[in-house]
């Protein structure tokens, strides 16, 4: 994950009743048709949600305070009585420095590009990681408290600074198309036996006053 250490963590194996994808491929295709889900990106980089509120699957309440007055793409969230600035509502760079222009452009390109769009930027603030690849991997429908919401999925891979191909950090972000709110994030870790472990770090259970 690329969030602050105070981010609530929820293990994937817990059964969630709120924000989840439809259980079958058939229902997913029906939902895509009904909601006119295509492979398109967003029409524009989403603005920061303001005045919205949400509850995570572990009960933590999140407030959305809009944009930082000095940067419209730096979204201000609040949970556990603490402010948490996240670029585009989900990305947290070095807290001491603003996001780089290269990273900003990479996320903007992938958010607005069709499925398959990929961009690369360097994360020079990280010690272990170097290049970061961002890919728009899918559009699908997510169920949030019984309401179907079209969503966009990004895959962010941070590559090892020493060039080791088997050392990487991969996170999937599911983003609500209507509001730009992060619905879900999942870390994917490769294992020595060739398998992977998946851990959910953010799972929205309810979303109110956000479209």
C-alpha positions in Angstrom: 0.0 0.0 0.0 1.1 3.6 -0.4 -1.0 5.0 2.4 0.0 6.4 5.8 0.6 3.8 8.4 -2.6 4.7 10.2 -4.7 3.4 7.3 -7.2 0.8 8.6 -6.3 -2.7 7.3 -8.9 -5.4 6.6 -7.8 -8.9 5.7 -9.3 -10.1 2.5 -10.6 -13.4 3.9 -13.2 -11.5 6.0 -16.6 -11.7 4.4 -17.8 -8.2 3.4 -21.4 -7.4 3.0 -21.0 -3.9 1.6 -18.7 -3.0 -1.3 -18.1 -6.1 -3.4 -18.2 -7.1 -7.0 -21.1 -9.2 -8.3 -20.5 -12.9 -7.7 -20.9 -14.3 -11.2 -19.7 -13.4 -14.7 -23.2 -13.6 -16.1 -24.6 -11.0 -13.6 -21.5 -8.8 -14.2 -22.1 -8.8 -17.9 -25.8 -8.0 -17.4 -24.9 -5.1 -15.0 -22.3 -3.8 -17.6 -25.0 -3.8 -20.3 -27.6 -2.1 -18.1 -25.2 0.6 -16.8 -23.5 0.9 -20.2 -20.1 0.0 -19.0 -17.4 0.4 -21.7 -13.7 0.3 -21.8 -13.4 4.1 -21.7 -11.5 6.1 -19.2 -13.0 9.0 -17.2 -14.0 12.1 -19.1 -11.7 14.1 -16.9 -9.5 13.7 -13.8 -12.1 13.5 -11.0 -12.3 16.3 -8.5 -12.0 15.7 -4.8 -15.3 14.6 -3.1 -16.5 17.3 -0.7 -19.1 16.9 2.0 -19.4 13.1 1.5 -19.1 10.5 4.2 -18.4 6.8 4.1 -17.9 3.8 6.4 -15.2 1.2 5.9 -15.9 -2.5 6.4 -14.2 -2.4 9.8 -16.5 0.4 11.0 -14.1 3.4 10.6 -15.9 6.5 9.4 -14.3 8.6 6.7 -15.1 12.3 5.9 -14.3 13.9 2.5 -13.3 17.6 2.9 -12.7 18.5 -0.7 -9.4 19.8 -2.3 -6.4 21.3 -0.7 -6.8 25.1 -1.5 -3.2 25.0 -3.0 -3.7 21.9 -5.1 -7.1 20.8 -6.6 -5.8 17.2 -7.1 -4.7 16.8 -3.4 -7.8 15.5 -1.7 -8.4 16.0 2.0 -9.9 13.1 3.9 -10.4 12.5 7.6 -10.6 9.4 9.6 -9.8 8.4 13.2 -9.8 12.1 14.1 -6.8 12.8 11.8 -6.5 14.5 8.4 -5.1 12.4 5.5 -4.2 14.2 2.2 -4.3 11.8 -0.7 -3.7 12.7 -4.3 -6.6 11.9 -6.6 -8.2 10.5 -3.4 -6.0 7.4 -3.1 -2.3 8.1 -3.6 0.0 9.3 -0.8 3.6 10.3 -1.8 6.3 11.4 0.7 4.4 13.5 3.2 7.2 16.1 3.2 7.0 16.7 -0.5 4.3 17.3 -3.1 3.6 14.8 -5.8 6.0 15.1 -8.8 4.7 16.5 -12.1 5.7 13.2 -13.7 3.6 11.2 -11.3 0.7 13.6 -11.6 0.7 13.3 -15.4 1.0 9.5 -15.2 -2.1 9.2 -13.0 -4.1 11.7 -15.1 -3.2 9.8 -18.3 -4.3 6.5 -16.9 -7.5 7.7 -15.3 -8.7 9.3 -18.5 -7.4 6.7 -20.9 -9.2 3.5 -22.0 -8.6 0.1 -20.5 -5.0 -0.9 -21.2 -3.6 2.6 -20.9 -0.3 2.5 -19.0 2.1 5.2 -17.8 5.4 5.1 -16.0 7.0 7.5 -13.5 10.0 7.5 -11.2 9.6 7.6 -7.4 12.9 9.1 -6.4 11.7 9.6 -2.8 11.4 5.9 -2.1 14.5 4.0 -0.9 13.4 0.5 -1.9 11.4 1.4 -5.1 12.3 3.2 -8.2 10.1 3.2 -11.3 6.3 3.0 -10.8 4.0 1.6 -13.5 0.3 2.6 -13.5 -2.2 0.7 -15.6 -6.0 1.1 -16.2 -6.8 -2.6 -16.1 -10.6 -2.8 -16.1 -14.0 -1.2 -15.8 -16.7 -3.0 -13.8 -19.6 -2.7 -11.5 -19.3 -2.6 -7.7 -22.1 -3.1 -5.2 -21.9 -0.5 -2.4 -24.6 -1.2 0.2 -27.0 -2.6 -2.4 -26.3 0.2 -5.0 -24.5 -0.7 -8.2 -21.7 1.8 -9.0 -19.7 1.8 -12.2 -16.0 1.7 -11.2 -12.6 1.9 -12.8 -9.6 -0.3 -11.6 -6.0 0.8 -11.6 -3.0 -1.4 -11.0 0.1 0.3 -9.5 3.3 -1.6 -9.5 6.4 -0.2 -7.7 9.6 -1.7 -9.1 12.7 -2.6 -7.1 15.4 0.1 -7.1 18.1 -2.6 -7.6 16.4 -4.0 -10.7 15.3 -7.3 -9.2 12.3 -8.4 -11.3 10.9 -10.6 -8.5 10.8 -7.8 -6.0 7.9 -5.5 -6.4 4.9 -4.0 -4.7 1.6 -4.2 -6.5 -1.7 -2.5 -5.4 -5.1 -2.5 -7.2 -7.3 0.5 -6.7 -11.1 0.4 -7.5 -12.4 4.0 -8.0 -16.0 5.1 -8.3 -16.5 6.7 -11.7 -19.2 9.1 -10.6 -17.3 10.7 -7.6 -13.6 9.6 -7.8 -13.9 8.1 -4.3 -11.7 5.1 -3.6 -14.0 2.1 -3.1 -11.4 -0.6 -2.5 -7.7 -1.3 -2.5 -5.9 -4.6 -2.5 -2.2 -5.4 -2.2 -0.9 -8.3 -4.2 2.3 -10.0 -3.0 4.1 -12.7 -5.0 5.2 -15.8 -3.1 8.3 -17.9 -3.5 6.2 -20.9 -4.6 4.7 -18.9 -7.5 1.5 -18.1 -5.8 0.3 -14.7 -4.5 -1.3 -13.4 -1.4 -4.0 -10.7 -1.6 -4.7 -8.3 1.3 -7.4 -5.7 1.3 -6.4 -2.4 2.9 -9.5 -0.3 2.2 -13.0 -1.6 1.7 -15.9 0.9 1.5 -19.1 -0.4 3.1 -21.3 2.7 2.7 -21.1 5.9 0.7 -23.3 8.9 1.2 -23.8 12.3 -0.3 -21.3 11.7 -3.0 -23.4 11.1 -6.1 
